[in-house]
Amino acid sequence: MNHIILFDGVCNFCNSSVQFILKRDSKQLYHFASLQSDAGKALLKKHGIPEDTNSFVLIEGDRFFTKSSAALRVCRNLKGLYRFLYIFRFIPAPIRDIFYHVIANNRYKWFGKQESCMLPPPDVRKRFLD
C-alpha cells in the first residue's frame, strides 16, 4: 500500500472526489482513509502532518503531498484525459493553491456536510483503511 489518500470523510465534495478517483483508478493503486478515522489519524502522526490539517493528503511511501500537489499527483495515475492535468505541476504551488484554498474553505457551504463518514460500497471496501 504505497498510495494512500486521506480525505475529509464528512465533506460531500471530498466523498464525491473519492468516488471520482475510484471510477478512474483502473490499476486500483489508491487506498483511502478519512482524516477522522483511527487509520487516518495514525498516518497523519506517522508522517508528522498536523492532525487539524484542512487538506486532501496523498501518501506515497515515506513522502506526503497536500493540497493541489496531492490532487495533481493523483490525476497522473487516472485513466482518461485526467492524467494530463499533471502538467499543471509546473505552475508554482502557491499559485495553484489559491484555487485549492477557495474550494477547501467553502466546501461545506457549497457542497454540504454529512453527519458521519461514508460507508464504502462492498466492492471497494477493501481499499479503505479502518
C-alpha positions as CSV (number, residue, x, y, z in Angstrom):
1,M,0.0,0.0,0.0
2,N,2.2,2.8,-1.3
3,H,-0.5,5.2,-2.3
4,I,-2.9,6.3,0.4
5,I,-5.4,9.2,0.1
6,L,-6.6,10.9,3.3
7,F,-9.8,12.9,2.9
8,D,-12.4,14.7,4.9
9,G,-14.9,11.9,5.5
10,V,-17.8,14.2,6.3
11,C,-17.4,16.5,3.3
12,N,-19.7,15.8,0.4
13,F,-17.3,17.2,-2.1
14,C,-14.4,15.1,-0.7
15,N,-16.6,12.0,-0.8
16,S,-17.5,12.7,-4.4
17,S,-13.8,13.2,-5.2
18,V,-13.1,9.7,-3.7
19,Q,-15.9,8.2,-5.9
20,F,-14.4,10.0,-8.9
21,I,-11.0,8.5,-8.2
22,L,-12.3,5.0,-7.6
23,K,-14.0,5.0,-11.0
24,R,-10.9,6.1,-12.8
25,D,-8.2,4.2,-10.9
26,S,-8.1,1.2,-13.2
27,K,-4.9,-0.1,-11.6
28,Q,-6.5,0.0,-8.1
29,L,-3.4,1.9,-7.0
30,Y,-5.1,4.0,-4.3
31,H,-6.3,3.2,-0.9
32,F,-8.3,5.6,1.2
33,A,-8.8,6.7,4.8
34,S,-10.8,9.5,6.2
35,L,-8.9,12.1,8.2
36,Q,-11.3,11.4,11.1
37,S,-10.6,7.6,11.2
38,D,-8.1,5.9,13.5
39,A,-6.1,4.9,10.5
40,G,-6.1,8.4,9.1
41,K,-5.0,9.9,12.4
42,A,-2.2,7.3,12.8
43,L,-1.0,8.1,9.3
44,L,-1.0,11.9,10.0
45,K,1.0,11.3,13.1
46,K,3.4,8.9,11.4
47,H,4.2,11.4,8.7
48,G,4.3,14.5,11.0
49,I,1.3,16.1,9.4
50,P,-0.8,18.3,11.8
51,E,-3.9,16.5,12.9
52,D,-6.0,19.6,12.2
53,T,-4.9,19.7,8.6
54,N,-7.6,21.0,6.2
55,S,-6.3,19.3,3.1
56,F,-6.5,16.4,0.8
57,V,-3.4,14.3,1.6
58,L,-1.6,11.8,-0.6
59,I,0.9,9.5,1.0
60,E,3.4,7.8,-1.4
61,G,5.7,5.5,0.5
62,D,7.6,7.8,3.0
63,R,6.6,11.0,1.3
64,F,3.4,13.0,1.5
65,F,1.8,15.7,-0.6
66,T,-1.1,18.1,0.2
67,K,-3.4,20.5,-1.5
68,S,-3.1,20.9,-5.2
69,S,0.2,18.9,-5.3
70,A,-1.6,15.9,-3.9
71,A,-4.5,16.2,-6.3
72,L,-2.3,16.6,-9.4
73,R,-0.2,13.6,-8.4
74,V,-3.4,11.5,-8.1
75,C,-4.5,12.7,-11.6
76,R,-1.4,11.4,-13.3
77,N,-2.4,7.8,-12.5
78,L,-6.1,8.1,-13.5
79,K,-7.4,6.7,-16.8
80,G,-8.6,9.1,-19.5
81,L,-7.6,12.6,-20.1
82,Y,-7.4,13.4,-16.4
83,R,-3.7,12.3,-16.3
84,F,-2.8,15.3,-18.5
85,L,-3.8,17.6,-15.6
86,Y,-0.5,16.7,-14.1
87,I,1.1,19.2,-16.4
88,F,-0.2,21.9,-14.1
89,R,2.5,20.9,-11.6
90,F,4.7,23.4,-13.4
91,I,2.6,26.2,-12.1
92,P,4.1,27.2,-8.7
93,A,2.3,25.6,-5.8
94,P,1.4,28.9,-4.1
95,I,-0.5,30.0,-7.2
96,R,-2.2,26.6,-7.7
97,D,-3.1,26.5,-4.0
98,I,-5.0,29.8,-4.2
99,F,-7.8,27.9,-6.1
100,Y,-7.4,24.9,-3.8
101,H,-8.0,27.1,-0.7
102,V,-11.1,28.8,-2.2
103,I,-12.7,25.4,-2.7
104,A,-11.4,23.9,0.6
105,N,-12.6,26.9,2.7
106,N,-16.1,26.9,1.2
107,R,-16.6,23.1,0.7
108,Y,-19.2,22.7,3.4
109,K,-21.1,25.8,2.4
110,W,-21.2,24.9,-1.3
111,F,-21.4,21.1,-1.2
112,G,-22.7,20.3,2.3
113,K,-21.6,18.1,5.1
114,Q,-22.6,14.6,6.4
115,E,-23.1,13.7,10.0
116,S,-20.6,10.8,9.7
117,C,-18.1,9.3,7.3
118,M,-19.4,7.5,4.3
119,L,-19.6,3.7,4.3
120,P,-17.9,2.5,1.1
121,P,-19.7,0.0,-1.1
122,P,-18.8,-3.6,-0.6
123,D,-17.0,-3.9,-3.9
124,V,-14.4,-1.3,-2.9
125,R,-14.4,-1.7,0.9
126,K,-11.0,-3.5,0.9
127,R,-9.4,-0.3,-0.4
128,F,-10.5,1.7,2.7
129,L,-8.4,1.6,5.8
130,D,-10.1,1.5,9.2
